[in-house]
């Protein structure tokens, strides 16, 4: 029986945009596991009430339910050891954990301000009021005031990528010669943007652009075929 993952969708069922869900979906493909991707929206809390929380991703594997993208990756690693490793060992897993926090605290916080209005515009109508209310309460200002889709913010975003850029100038992936979960953590942020925003984040001569292209083509072009903007 195929695994199931509840996956955040925008206005269209095919517009899947959560970076955390993308991490899980890339991990499942890395492991070669079949999965049913179930579209879910912010206001459909009752659909995942069985999981004991209100956010996706939620992975269902038979009688087992796992939440949180990092914990799902660790679950897949230990439950399906015969499939390719997501980390390649304890040391690499520890390094991926650092990349997770770097990505969430630095990269995603900048990217969110660049694309937040595009995210809002591509939400399902039933989610828009919820998204505006909860985010404006969190920020203490309107979405429009919080948004910074400016040249300066794009430059700041690209400066933040410098350590990654220097790494990718020496090797094709963050994981080394082949992609692993560390790559999927950061790549999923680019899929988040690609699903919701036409903003061009990278220049074609950037090693990060080439890395992103390689991952878009991974697993038979799974990321490239996803519904979104061709940027």
Backbone as a chain_set.jsonl record, in Angstrom:
{"seq": "XXXXXXXXXXXXXXXXXXXXXXXXXXXXXXXXXXXXXXXXXXXXXXXXXXXXXXXXXXXXXXXXXXXXXXXXXXXXXXXXXXXXXXXXXXXXXXXXXXXXXXXXXXXXXXXXXXXXXXXXXXXXXXXXXXXXXXXXXXXXXXXXXXXXXXXXXXXXXXXXXXXXXXXXXXXXXXXXXXXXXXXXXXXXXXXXXXXXXXXXXXXXXXXXXXXXXXXXXXXXXXXXXXXXXXX", "coords": {"N": [[0.85, -1.198, 0.0], [0.574, 2.192, -0.897], [2.316, 4.961, 0.531], [0.981, 7.916, 2.123], [0.914, 11.439, 1.786], [0.016, 14.482, 3.128], [-0.325, 17.488, 1.5], [0.425, 20.815, 0.968], [-1.623, 22.942, -0.947], [-2.24, 25.416, -3.494], [-4.304, 27.776, -5.222], [-5.008, 26.111, -7.337], [-5.32, 22.545, -7.401], [-2.997, 21.343, -8.287], [-0.975, 23.118, -7.706], [1.421, 22.96, -5.666], [3.0, 24.061, -2.828], [4.359, 24.2, -0.343], [7.499, 24.463, 1.235], [8.327, 22.644, 3.143], [6.772, 20.396, 2.731], [7.744, 19.78, 0.201], [10.341, 18.979, 0.821], [9.874, 16.505, 1.998], [8.65, 15.127, -0.118], [10.688, 15.038, -2.023], [12.48, 13.486, -0.569], [11.076, 11.075, -0.437], [11.13, 10.299, -3.113], [13.852, 10.013, -3.477], [14.217, 7.792, -1.893], [12.831, 6.025, -3.395], [10.15, 5.398, -3.006], [6.675, 4.758, -3.348], [4.057, 7.129, -3.285], [1.03, 8.687, -2.314], [-0.029, 11.856, -3.009], [-1.776, 14.118, -1.291], [-3.846, 16.823, -1.811], [-4.067, 19.689, 0.268], [-5.38, 22.338, 2.272], [-4.92, 25.454, 4.076], [-7.203, 25.998, 5.636], [-8.397, 23.595, 6.045], [-8.335, 22.098, 8.451], [-9.598, 20.007, 9.774], [-9.184, 17.795, 8.208], [-6.688, 16.783, 8.795], [-6.776, 16.344, 11.461], [-6.513, 13.949, 12.801], [-3.807, 13.619, 13.06], [-2.971, 15.059, 15.205], [-2.056, 17.617, 15.115], [-1.917, 20.825, 13.337], [-0.694, 21.375, 10.954], [0.944, 20.78, 7.793], [3.784, 19.018, 6.419], [2.046, 15.863, 6.653], [2.678, 12.563, 7.108], [1.43, 9.412, 6.265], [1.824, 6.119, 6.943], [0.661, 3.214, 6.596], [-0.429, 2.151, 9.662], [0.942, 4.092, 10.944], [1.575, 7.464, 11.718], [3.344, 10.339, 10.9], [4.705, 13.513, 11.625], [6.128, 16.745, 10.768], [8.778, 17.778, 8.779], [11.517, 17.166, 9.111], [11.468, 15.089, 11.009], [9.992, 13.253, 9.584], [11.765, 12.642, 7.503], [13.803, 11.386, 8.99], [12.364, 9.241, 9.952], [11.787, 7.865, 7.542], [14.373, 7.182, 6.845], [15.163, 5.369, 8.843], [13.133, 3.461, 8.785], [13.099, 2.457, 6.231], [15.667, 1.165, 5.499], [16.841, -0.287, 3.479], [16.6, 1.134, 1.176], [18.103, 3.826, -0.801], [20.263, 5.873, 1.172], [19.237, 8.827, 2.863], [20.978, 10.555, 4.051], [23.592, 9.471, 4.423], [24.992, 8.697, 6.621], [25.758, 9.299, 10.162], [27.273, 11.633, 10.651], [26.822, 13.18, 8.331], [24.094, 13.517, 8.605], [23.976, 15.168, 10.858], [25.189, 17.444, 9.796], [23.301, 18.112, 7.862], [21.236, 18.869, 9.537], [22.191, 21.296, 10.534], [22.144, 22.769, 8.131], [19.408, 22.809, 7.693], [18.476, 24.534, 9.78], [19.905, 26.86, 9.133], [18.812, 27.421, 6.623], [16.082, 27.845, 7.251], [16.145, 29.96, 9.113], [17.572, 31.992, 7.859], [17.673, 31.982, 4.878], [14.931, 31.371, 4.113], [13.473, 33.303, 5.518], [14.158, 35.694, 4.274], [13.387, 35.143, 1.636], [10.644, 34.808, 1.938], [9.714, 37.427, 2.338], [10.153, 38.478, -0.135], [8.432, 37.074, -1.849], [5.892, 37.011, -0.724], [3.482, 38.388, -1.393], [2.917, 37.323, -3.875], [2.49, 34.696, -3.099], [0.135, 35.021, -1.583], [-1.623, 35.865, -3.628], [-1.822, 33.568, -5.128], [-3.147, 31.738, -3.606], [-5.859, 29.523, -2.687], [-9.208, 30.743, -2.71], [-10.604, 30.296, -0.332], [-8.627, 30.226, 1.538], [-7.425, 32.695, 1.722], [-8.278, 34.79, 3.504], [-7.698, 33.634, 5.977], [-4.899, 33.306, 5.759], [-4.03, 35.984, 5.493], [-4.961, 37.105, 7.934], [-3.643, 35.55, 9.954], [-0.91, 35.861, 9.336], [-0.565, 38.637, 9.359], [-1.1, 39.151, 12.018], [1.074, 37.853, 13.14], [3.235, 39.341, 12.103], [2.667, 41.921, 12.866], [1.874, 43.886, 11.142], [0.555, 44.871, 7.902], [0.304, 42.596, 5.072], [1.206, 43.877, 2.809], [2.84, 45.879, 3.844], [4.791, 44.339, 5.039], [5.94, 42.988, 2.898], [8.786, 42.858, 0.716], [9.615, 43.048, -2.138], [12.019, 43.899, -3.532], [14.884, 45.234, -5.339], [17.037, 45.515, -3.652], [16.43, 43.666, -1.607], [16.519, 41.28, -3.033], [19.225, 41.269, -3.669], [20.295, 41.018, -1.1], [19.292, 38.486, -0.459], [20.713, 36.952, -2.332], [23.329, 37.398, -1.472], [23.257, 36.025, 0.906], [23.361, 33.462, -0.01], [26.023, 32.99, -0.499], [27.954, 31.234, 0.953], [26.967, 28.752, 0.163], [27.182, 28.98, -2.593], [29.974, 29.085, -2.942], [30.621, 26.541, -2.078], [29.331, 24.979, -4.02], [30.779, 25.624, -6.22], [32.852, 23.934, -6.098], [31.905, 21.358, -5.926], [29.24, 19.255, -7.187], [26.887, 19.047, -5.66], [25.39, 19.815, -2.45], [25.557, 17.609, -0.893], [27.806, 16.439, -1.91], [29.122, 14.408, -4.377], [26.696, 13.455, -5.128], [23.198, 14.17, -4.766], [21.581, 14.726, -1.607], [19.641, 14.698, 1.468], [20.297, 17.176, 2.564], [20.617, 18.788, 0.311], [17.954, 18.721, -0.603], [16.601, 20.139, 1.339], [17.293, 22.869, 0.934], [16.781, 23.159, -1.799], [14.032, 22.796, -1.844], [13.069, 25.213, -0.932], [13.47, 26.821, -3.139], [11.693, 25.562, -4.865], [9.302, 26.192, -3.591], [9.238, 28.994, -4.071], [9.188, 28.906, -6.88], [6.756, 27.688, -7.405], [4.931, 29.649, -6.718], [5.668, 32.256, -7.451], [6.662, 34.556, -10.032], [9.126, 35.709, -9.87], [12.52, 36.137, -10.718], [15.108, 34.623, -9.245], [17.781, 33.884, -9.45], [20.8, 34.208, -11.405], [21.758, 32.938, -14.656], [24.489, 32.296, -14.76], [25.257, 31.586, -12.262], [26.577, 29.347, -9.851], [24.68, 28.272, -8.103], [22.351, 28.382, -9.562], [22.93, 26.471, -11.553], [23.14, 24.199, -9.934], [20.483, 24.122, -8.949], [19.177, 23.593, -11.361], [20.135, 21.026, -11.94], [18.902, 19.593, -9.91], [16.22, 20.086, -10.486], [15.967, 18.437, -12.647], [16.277, 15.968, -11.531], [15.159, 12.672, -10.614], [13.587, 11.974, -12.877], [12.826, 14.518, -13.73], [11.06, 15.489, -11.796], [10.741, 17.802, -10.107], [10.892, 19.86, -12.026], [8.668, 19.392, -13.596], [6.619, 20.121, -11.98], [3.747, 22.091, -11.132], [3.841, 25.512, -11.793], [5.884, 28.491, -12.103], [8.035, 29.038, -14.885], [10.818, 29.724, -13.984]], "CA": [[0.0, 0.0, 0.0], [1.368, 3.41, -1.023], [2.286, 5.937, 1.601], [0.215, 9.12, 1.832], [1.419, 12.67, 2.38], [-0.856, 15.649, 2.975], [0.575, 18.382, 0.791], [-0.209, 22.128, 0.863], [-1.957, 23.341, -2.312], [-2.711, 26.779, -3.698], [-5.607, 27.928, -5.865], [-5.219, 24.878, -8.088], [-4.838, 21.359, -6.692], [-1.652, 21.008, -8.76], [0.01, 24.113, -7.257], [1.888, 22.526, -4.346], [4.012, 25.095, -2.585], [5.059, 24.192, 0.946], [8.873, 23.954, 1.176], [8.46, 21.514, 4.062], [6.215, 19.249, 2.007], [8.659, 19.443, -0.882], [11.456, 18.214, 1.396], [9.409, 15.138, 2.19], [8.389, 14.502, -1.412], [11.993, 14.723, -2.612], [13.024, 12.371, 0.2], [10.368, 9.864, -0.853], [11.643, 9.904, -4.422], [15.214, 9.539, -3.229], [14.076, 6.447, -1.342], [12.148, 5.173, -4.362], [8.903, 4.936, -2.398], [5.432, 5.25, -3.931], [3.312, 7.954, -2.336], [-0.142, 9.435, -2.763], [0.087, 13.237, -2.543], [-3.149, 14.574, -1.084], [-3.89, 18.283, -1.681], [-4.61, 20.164, 1.547], [-5.294, 23.799, 2.365], [-4.782, 25.966, 5.438], [-8.468, 25.994, 6.378], [-8.913, 22.223, 6.114], [-7.709, 21.53, 9.652], [-10.251, 18.763, 10.18], [-8.691, 16.676, 7.393], [-5.481, 16.219, 9.4], [-6.953, 16.347, 12.918], [-6.043, 12.652, 13.301], [-2.361, 13.678, 13.284], [-2.725, 15.735, 16.47], [-1.592, 18.993, 14.924], [-2.676, 21.561, 12.339], [0.183, 21.75, 9.857], [1.51, 19.746, 6.934], [3.38, 17.709, 5.924], [1.663, 14.722, 7.484], [2.923, 11.314, 6.398], [0.709, 8.241, 6.768], [2.434, 4.877, 6.48], [-0.123, 2.183, 7.26], [-0.98, 2.594, 10.943], [1.865, 5.072, 11.518], [1.475, 8.846, 11.26], [4.526, 11.107, 11.278], [4.618, 14.921, 11.262], [7.368, 17.525, 10.753], [9.57, 17.291, 7.648], [12.766, 16.551, 9.576], [11.148, 13.812, 11.641], [9.571, 12.331, 8.521], [12.991, 12.178, 6.838], [14.471, 10.444, 9.882], [11.517, 8.042, 9.953], [12.021, 7.151, 6.288], [15.734, 6.658, 6.868], [15.255, 4.205, 9.73], [12.111, 2.465, 8.455], [13.4, 1.882, 4.916], [17.131, 1.2, 5.402], [17.303, -0.952, 2.264], [16.57, 2.13, 0.11], [19.248, 4.737, -0.71], [20.282, 6.705, 2.372], [18.989, 10.259, 2.696], [22.048, 11.335, 4.661], [24.898, 8.882, 4.217], [25.688, 8.504, 7.884], [25.424, 10.174, 11.278], [27.927, 12.937, 10.486], [26.108, 13.917, 7.293], [22.793, 13.892, 9.154], [24.219, 16.323, 11.719], [25.444, 18.595, 8.914], [22.013, 18.464, 7.257], [20.465, 19.579, 10.556], [22.682, 22.676, 10.505], [21.623, 23.4, 6.913], [17.979, 23.031, 7.937], [18.274, 25.747, 10.577], [20.408, 27.993, 8.339], [17.828, 27.697, 5.579], [14.837, 28.361, 7.819], [16.349, 31.212, 9.825], [18.184, 33.0, 7.005], [17.206, 31.995, 3.496], [13.476, 31.425, 3.975], [12.937, 34.551, 6.05], [14.331, 36.695, 3.217], [12.583, 34.75, 0.483], [9.241, 35.038, 2.257], [9.399, 38.84, 2.14], [10.197, 38.743, -1.575], [7.36, 36.414, -2.607], [4.675, 36.835, 0.077], [2.274, 38.844, -2.092], [2.647, 36.315, -4.903], [1.884, 33.569, -2.394], [-1.251, 35.387, -1.278], [-2.411, 35.919, -4.864], [-1.976, 32.221, -5.692], [-3.868, 30.88, -2.67], [-7.281, 29.268, -2.892], [-9.989, 31.837, -2.122], [-11.005, 30.001, 1.045], [-7.46, 30.357, 2.409], [-6.832, 34.028, 1.698], [-8.573, 35.539, 4.733], [-6.927, 32.981, 7.036], [-3.483, 33.615, 5.577], [-3.816, 37.403, 5.814], [-5.176, 37.345, 9.367], [-2.614, 34.924, 10.796], [0.406, 36.442, 9.056], [-0.521, 40.028, 9.822], [-0.993, 39.083, 13.476], [2.457, 37.459, 13.436], [4.173, 40.394, 11.728], [2.289, 43.204, 13.431], [1.7, 44.83, 10.037], [-0.138, 44.271, 6.763], [1.144, 41.865, 4.131], [1.8, 44.843, 1.892], [3.92, 46.548, 4.565], [5.835, 43.344, 5.3], [6.554, 42.565, 1.636], [9.941, 43.6, 0.225], [10.042, 42.493, -3.425], [12.871, 44.964, -4.04], [16.217, 44.87, -5.825], [17.909, 45.407, -2.475], [16.154, 42.413, -0.91], [17.057, 40.214, -3.88], [20.676, 41.279, -3.491], [20.538, 40.453, 0.223], [19.03, 37.059, -0.599], [21.825, 36.335, -3.058], [24.503, 37.438, -0.604], [23.086, 34.958, 1.886], [23.708, 32.211, -0.68], [27.456, 32.943, -0.795], [28.618, 29.994, 1.381], [26.479, 27.674, -0.691], [27.762, 29.222, -3.92], [31.38, 28.694, -2.882], [30.628, 25.079, -1.976], [28.908, 24.393, -5.293], [31.83, 25.865, -7.206], [33.822, 22.85, -5.935], [31.25, 20.054, -6.018], [27.939, 19.461, -7.832], [25.773, 19.074, -4.707], [25.757, 20.014, -1.049], [25.89, 16.268, -0.411], [29.034, 15.974, -2.548], [28.981, 14.013, -5.782], [25.291, 13.134, -5.388], [22.313, 14.928, -3.891], [21.007, 14.062, -0.443], [18.596, 15.487, 2.109], [20.78, 18.55, 2.716], [20.235, 19.469, -0.933], [16.505, 18.84, -0.719], [16.155, 21.186, 2.259], [17.428, 24.181, 0.297], [16.092, 23.094, -3.084], [12.594, 22.926, -1.616], [12.75, 26.64, -0.828], [13.37, 27.313, -4.512], [10.432, 25.045, -5.413], [8.292, 27.057, -2.959], [9.181, 30.233, -4.853], [8.836, 28.598, -8.272], [5.335, 27.359, -7.453], [4.05, 30.77, -6.376], [6.127, 33.588, -7.846], [7.428, 34.656, -11.271], [10.376, 36.419, -9.608], [13.759, 35.434, -11.066], [15.965, 34.739, -8.062], [19.168, 33.549, -9.74], [21.284, 34.444, -12.764], [22.165, 31.661, -15.254], [25.91, 32.004, -14.569], [25.446, 31.321, -10.841], [26.643, 27.916, -9.521], [23.438, 27.853, -7.454], [21.415, 28.167, -10.671], [23.264, 25.181, -12.161], [22.745, 23.187, -8.939], [19.025, 24.034, -8.969], [18.804, 22.933, -12.611], [20.396, 19.587, -11.812], [17.874, 19.012, -9.044], [14.953, 20.12, -11.221], [15.959, 17.293, -13.555], [16.4, 14.713, -10.784], [13.97, 11.802, -10.503], [12.809, 12.112, -14.109], [12.293, 15.873, -13.844], [9.922, 15.642, -10.88], [10.584, 19.208, -9.725], [10.666, 20.703, -13.212], [7.307, 19.143, -14.099], [5.64, 20.613, -11.011], [2.962, 23.26, -11.536], [4.418, 26.756, -11.297], [6.444, 29.443, -13.055], [9.289, 28.53, -15.458], [11.919, 30.64, -13.669]], "C": [[0.885, 1.248, 0.0], [1.248, 4.27, 0.223], [1.427, 7.126, 1.159], [0.893, 10.312, 2.489], [0.419, 13.79, 2.089], [0.028, 16.832, 2.613], [-0.123, 19.712, 0.511], [-0.386, 22.564, -0.591], [-2.445, 24.781, -2.346], [-4.085, 26.803, -4.348], [-5.983, 26.679, -6.651], [-4.688, 23.698, -7.267], [-3.384, 21.048, -7.048], [-0.584, 21.966, -8.246], [0.412, 23.785, -5.811], [3.087, 23.385, -3.954], [4.742, 25.047, -1.254], [6.49, 23.684, 0.802], [9.073, 22.732, 2.063], [7.878, 20.243, 3.443], [7.143, 18.818, 0.879], [9.859, 18.655, -0.37], [11.081, 16.739, 1.512], [9.219, 14.434, 0.845], [9.686, 14.173, -2.143], [12.636, 13.544, -1.885], [12.373, 11.055, -0.21], [10.855, 9.382, -2.215], [13.078, 9.399, -4.317], [15.183, 8.089, -2.737], [13.387, 5.479, -2.316], [10.83, 4.635, -3.868], [7.685, 5.55, -3.101], [4.649, 6.027, -2.873], [2.12, 8.587, -3.032], [-0.053, 10.837, -2.16], [-1.308, 13.852, -2.491], [-3.163, 16.088, -0.919], [-4.623, 18.705, -0.412], [-4.442, 21.671, 1.592], [-5.37, 24.243, 3.83], [-6.054, 25.819, 6.276], [-9.079, 24.603, 6.508], [-8.322, 21.466, 7.313], [-8.301, 20.169, 10.029], [-9.698, 17.561, 9.419], [-7.447, 16.025, 7.991], [-5.575, 16.201, 10.927], [-6.441, 15.052, 13.541], [-4.558, 12.677, 13.657], [-1.988, 14.367, 14.596], [-2.143, 17.117, 16.336], [-2.252, 19.576, 13.666], [-1.867, 21.955, 11.109], [0.569, 20.538, 9.024], [3.005, 20.042, 6.771], [2.949, 16.752, 7.033], [1.859, 13.481, 6.627], [2.141, 10.198, 7.072], [1.308, 7.011, 6.106], [1.744, 3.727, 7.198], [-0.772, 2.73, 8.521], [-0.126, 3.679, 11.6], [1.656, 6.445, 10.889], [2.681, 9.616, 11.787], [4.343, 12.538, 10.792], [6.001, 15.571, 11.391], [8.323, 16.936, 9.708], [10.871, 16.615, 8.084], [12.504, 15.178, 10.19], [10.675, 12.79, 10.622], [10.793, 11.781, 7.803], [13.704, 11.138, 7.696], [13.679, 9.131, 9.972], [11.767, 7.215, 8.694], [13.396, 6.498, 6.284], [15.828, 5.38, 7.701], [14.28, 3.09, 9.345], [12.406, 1.763, 7.131], [14.911, 1.908, 4.675], [17.667, 0.547, 4.131], [17.3, -0.006, 1.062], [17.761, 3.076, 0.253], [19.147, 5.673, 0.495], [20.046, 8.167, 2.037], [20.16, 11.104, 3.169], [23.434, 10.783, 4.351], [25.699, 8.753, 5.491], [25.343, 9.554, 8.916], [26.031, 11.563, 11.129], [27.194, 13.788, 9.461], [24.722, 14.337, 7.767], [22.928, 15.122, 10.049], [24.465, 17.577, 10.891], [24.154, 19.055, 8.237], [21.135, 19.22, 8.248], [20.897, 21.043, 10.635], [22.116, 23.417, 9.292], [20.141, 23.691, 7.052], [17.758, 24.347, 8.69], [18.793, 26.992, 9.864], [19.371, 28.412, 7.302], [16.586, 28.368, 6.156], [15.013, 29.741, 8.448], [16.875, 32.335, 8.925], [17.536, 33.061, 5.621], [15.696, 32.191, 3.391], [12.883, 32.726, 4.481], [13.071, 35.683, 5.038], [13.42, 36.397, 2.033], [11.106, 35.022, 0.718], [8.844, 36.489, 1.996], [9.388, 39.213, 0.654], [8.939, 38.236, -2.273], [6.014, 36.397, -1.891], [3.409, 37.302, -0.644], [1.906, 37.909, -3.237], [2.019, 35.076, -4.283], [0.409, 33.852, -2.138], [-2.127, 35.328, -2.533], [-2.666, 34.542, -5.465], [-2.63, 31.239, -4.729], [-5.286, 30.621, -3.143], [-8.063, 30.352, -2.163], [-10.351, 31.56, -0.663], [-9.86, 30.131, 2.034], [-6.982, 31.796, 2.578], [-7.065, 34.81, 2.997], [-7.778, 34.965, 5.904], [-5.458, 33.372, 6.953], [-3.196, 35.064, 5.967], [-3.924, 37.641, 7.321], [-4.042, 36.788, 10.214], [-1.238, 35.543, 10.567], [0.491, 37.885, 9.522], [-0.466, 40.098, 11.346], [0.443, 38.758, 13.882], [3.429, 38.609, 13.199], [3.898, 41.726, 12.411], [2.147, 44.287, 12.384], [0.993, 44.115, 8.898], [0.845, 43.49, 5.894], [1.897, 42.823, 3.221], [2.961, 45.592, 2.551], [5.1, 45.601, 4.802], [6.611, 42.997, 4.031], [7.708, 43.476, 1.243], [10.434, 42.981, -1.09], [10.935, 43.489, -4.174], [14.199, 44.425, -4.558], [17.157, 44.657, -4.645], [17.685, 44.094, -1.732], [16.644, 41.217, -1.721], [18.572, 40.125, -3.75], [21.05, 40.67, -2.147], [20.35, 38.934, 0.197], [20.209, 36.363, -1.268], [23.123, 36.372, -2.27], [24.459, 36.324, 0.431], [23.463, 33.603, 1.303], [25.209, 32.022, -0.881], [28.149, 31.675, -0.299], [28.21, 28.784, 0.537], [27.106, 27.772, -2.084], [29.225, 28.77, -3.964], [31.525, 27.177, -2.794], [30.342, 24.441, -3.331], [29.879, 24.697, -6.432], [32.864, 24.732, -7.177], [33.212, 21.461, -6.092], [29.835, 20.258, -6.527], [26.762, 19.597, -6.868], [26.284, 19.366, -3.302], [26.161, 18.68, -0.424], [27.165, 15.707, -1.0], [28.808, 15.638, -4.005], [27.544, 13.659, -6.153], [24.423, 13.854, -4.367], [21.782, 14.076, -2.75], [20.031, 15.016, 0.249], [19.023, 16.928, 2.37], [20.432, 19.37, 1.476], [18.738, 19.706, -0.989], [15.956, 19.93, 0.207], [16.173, 22.546, 1.564], [16.684, 24.221, -1.034], [14.593, 23.304, -2.919], [12.169, 24.373, -1.43], [12.635, 27.268, -2.215], [12.11, 26.786, -5.196], [9.237, 25.801, -4.848], [8.118, 28.328, -3.784], [8.694, 29.966, -6.269], [7.352, 28.293, -8.421], [4.455, 28.593, -7.38], [4.443, 32.118, -6.969], [6.897, 33.567, -9.17], [8.769, 35.368, -11.096], [11.582, 35.562, -9.965], [14.758, 35.679, -9.935], [17.445, 34.602, -8.38], [19.531, 33.904, -11.178], [21.837, 33.135, -13.331], [23.636, 31.305, -15.053], [26.257, 31.68, -13.114], [25.567, 29.81, -10.605], [25.383, 27.402, -8.829], [22.364, 27.591, -8.503], [21.655, 26.802, -11.304], [22.888, 24.028, -11.237], [21.239, 22.998, -8.941], [18.543, 23.317, -10.23], [19.019, 21.416, -12.535], [19.327, 18.91, -10.96], [16.491, 19.074, -9.678], [14.828, 18.916, -12.15], [16.014, 15.949, -12.838], [15.065, 13.964, -10.749], [13.008, 12.045, -11.67], [12.124, 13.481, -14.192], [11.114, 16.154, -12.94], [9.687, 17.105, -10.492], [10.263, 20.112, -10.899], [9.242, 20.564, -13.736], [6.234, 19.701, -13.174], [4.995, 21.903, -11.501], [3.583, 24.518, -10.935], [4.924, 27.627, -12.424], [7.785, 28.93, -13.574], [10.457, 29.502, -15.246], [13.046, 29.891, -12.979]], "O": [[1.823, 1.354, 0.79], [0.208, 4.298, 0.88], [1.18, 7.315, -0.032], [1.388, 10.213, 3.612], [0.031, 14.008, 0.941], [0.994, 17.145, 3.309], [-1.173, 19.723, -0.132], [0.566, 22.56, -1.371], [-2.985, 25.298, -1.368], [-4.931, 25.955, -4.062], [-7.135, 26.244, -6.632], [-3.717, 23.842, -6.525], [-2.629, 20.55, -6.213], [0.604, 21.659, -8.34], [-0.193, 24.28, -4.86], [4.082, 23.428, -4.678], [5.686, 25.813, -1.063], [6.692, 22.58, 0.297], [9.905, 21.877, 1.761], [8.424, 19.153, 3.61], [7.308, 17.624, 0.63], [10.344, 17.755, -1.057], [11.861, 15.851, 1.17], [9.592, 13.27, 0.696], [9.777, 13.142, -2.809], [13.267, 12.696, -2.517], [13.051, 10.033, -0.318], [10.978, 8.178, -2.438], [13.459, 8.452, -5.007], [16.02, 7.271, -3.12], [13.364, 4.269, -2.089], [10.421, 3.541, -4.256], [7.684, 6.742, -3.408], [4.59, 5.625, -1.711], [2.198, 8.973, -4.199], [-0.006, 10.987, -0.939], [-1.938, 14.078, -3.525], [-2.555, 16.601, 0.02], [-5.664, 18.148, -0.065], [-3.494, 22.22, 1.03], [-5.824, 23.498, 4.698], [-5.989, 25.549, 7.475], [-10.183, 24.464, 7.035], [-7.869, 20.329, 7.18], [-7.6, 19.294, 10.537], [-9.735, 16.437, 9.92], [-7.173, 14.853, 7.73], [-4.559, 16.057, 11.608], [-5.984, 15.053, 14.684], [-4.096, 11.864, 14.456], [-0.847, 14.281, 15.049], [-1.771, 17.733, 17.335], [-3.048, 18.904, 13.01], [-2.311, 22.78, 10.311], [0.523, 19.405, 9.502], [3.441, 21.177, 6.962], [3.415, 16.822, 8.17], [1.276, 13.362, 5.55], [2.18, 10.051, 8.293], [1.303, 6.874, 4.883], [2.174, 3.309, 8.273], [-1.571, 3.664, 8.459], [-0.443, 4.133, 12.7], [1.571, 6.568, 9.667], [3.0, 9.552, 12.974], [3.878, 12.759, 9.674], [6.908, 15.032, 12.025], [8.638, 15.746, 9.745], [11.28, 15.613, 7.499], [13.23, 14.221, 9.921], [10.925, 11.594, 10.775], [10.859, 10.585, 7.52], [14.159, 10.117, 7.18], [14.261, 8.05, 10.057], [11.94, 5.999, 8.773], [13.561, 5.388, 5.776], [16.496, 4.424, 7.307], [14.568, 1.912, 9.555], [12.012, 0.614, 6.93], [15.385, 2.585, 3.763], [18.808, 0.791, 3.741], [17.922, -0.301, 0.041], [18.373, 3.127, 1.32], [18.075, 6.198, 0.796], [20.581, 8.687, 1.057], [20.319, 12.246, 2.737], [24.352, 11.546, 4.049], [26.928, 8.703, 5.463], [24.72, 10.569, 8.605], [25.383, 12.561, 11.444], [26.966, 14.977, 9.685], [24.226, 15.394, 7.376], [22.086, 16.018, 10.003], [23.996, 18.657, 11.249], [23.94, 20.254, 8.059], [20.378, 20.109, 7.858], [20.057, 21.93, 10.787], [21.664, 24.556, 9.41], [19.668, 24.721, 6.573], [16.944, 25.173, 8.276], [18.194, 28.062, 9.973], [19.09, 29.597, 7.127], [16.097, 29.353, 5.603], [14.134, 30.595, 8.331], [16.64, 33.51, 9.208], [16.931, 34.066, 5.249], [15.231, 33.071, 2.667], [11.892, 33.208, 3.932], [12.192, 36.541, 4.951], [12.766, 37.291, 1.498], [10.393, 35.422, -0.202], [7.754, 36.75, 1.488], [8.7, 40.147, 0.244], [8.431, 38.889, -3.185], [5.065, 35.812, -2.413], [2.364, 36.666, -0.514], [0.727, 37.721, -3.539], [1.121, 34.471, -4.869], [-0.455, 33.029, -2.439], [-3.239, 34.801, -2.497], [-3.616, 34.363, -6.227], [-2.667, 30.038, -4.999], [-5.848, 31.405, -3.909], [-7.631, 30.829, -1.113], [-10.398, 32.482, 0.151], [-10.088, 30.145, 3.244], [-6.209, 32.082, 3.492], [-6.137, 35.424, 3.525], [-7.248, 35.713, 6.726], [-4.846, 33.727, 7.961], [-2.235, 35.339, 6.685], [-3.07, 38.304, 7.91], [-3.532, 37.477, 11.098], [-0.48, 35.727, 11.519], [1.529, 38.306, 10.034], [0.15, 41.006, 11.903], [0.966, 39.317, 14.846], [4.34, 38.83, 13.996], [4.792, 42.566, 12.524], [2.283, 45.472, 12.689], [0.847, 42.893, 8.923], [2.057, 43.694, 5.967], [3.067, 42.613, 2.904], [3.953, 45.904, 1.892], [6.259, 46.015, 4.767], [7.813, 42.739, 4.092], [7.639, 44.694, 1.406], [11.544, 42.451, -1.148], [10.64, 43.871, -5.306], [14.586, 43.297, -4.251], [17.969, 43.732, -4.642], [18.644, 43.472, -1.275], [17.133, 40.242, -1.149], [19.135, 39.03, -3.725], [22.005, 39.899, -2.054], [21.153, 38.192, 0.763], [20.648, 35.305, -0.817], [23.94, 35.46, -2.392], [25.487, 35.75, 0.789], [23.844, 32.694, 2.041], [25.627, 30.982, -1.391], [28.888, 31.07, -1.075], [29.026, 27.911, 0.245], [27.506, 26.766, -2.67], [29.652, 28.14, -4.932], [32.448, 26.602, -3.37], [31.013, 23.494, -3.741], [29.797, 24.082, -7.496], [33.654, 24.584, -8.11], [33.927, 20.495, -6.362], [29.267, 21.332, -6.325], [25.746, 20.197, -7.217], [27.466, 19.184, -3.008], [27.008, 18.636, 0.468], [27.576, 14.606, -0.635], [28.356, 16.48, -4.781], [27.203, 13.572, -7.333], [24.855, 14.117, -3.245], [21.561, 12.874, -2.898], [19.642, 16.031, -0.329], [18.174, 17.819, 2.393], [20.001, 20.517, 1.588], [18.298, 20.786, -1.383], [14.955, 20.571, -0.115], [15.188, 23.284, 1.602], [16.031, 25.214, -1.352], [13.956, 23.926, -3.769], [11.03, 24.728, -1.735], [11.799, 28.144, -2.437], [11.519, 27.484, -6.02], [8.258, 26.027, -5.559], [7.002, 28.697, -4.149], [7.877, 30.72, -6.798], [6.754, 28.605, -9.451], [3.348, 28.595, -7.92], [3.625, 33.037, -6.988], [7.697, 32.661, -9.405], [9.473, 35.604, -12.078], [11.664, 34.401, -9.565], [15.192, 36.809, -9.707], [18.283, 35.144, -7.66], [18.673, 33.901, -12.061], [22.335, 32.303, -12.572], [24.003, 30.135, -15.163], [27.43, 31.518, -12.778], [24.738, 29.054, -11.111], [25.049, 26.223, -8.952], [21.555, 26.677, -8.347], [20.709, 26.058, -11.563], [22.379, 23.003, -11.691], [20.753, 21.867, -8.935], [17.605, 22.522, -10.171], [18.193, 20.634, -13.005], [18.901, 17.794, -11.254], [15.666, 18.196, -9.429], [13.726, 18.434, -12.411], [15.821, 14.904, -13.46], [13.993, 14.562, -10.842], [11.814, 12.281, -11.49], [10.992, 13.591, -14.662], [10.256, 16.971, -13.274], [8.556, 17.586, -10.544], [9.451, 21.028, -10.778], [8.677, 21.523, -14.263], [5.061, 19.749, -13.546], [5.622, 22.702, -12.196], [3.822, 24.59, -9.73], [4.46, 27.524, -13.56], [8.596, 28.436, -12.79], [11.013, 30.035, -16.207], [14.065, 30.49, -12.634]]}, "num_chains": 1, "name": "protein.A"}
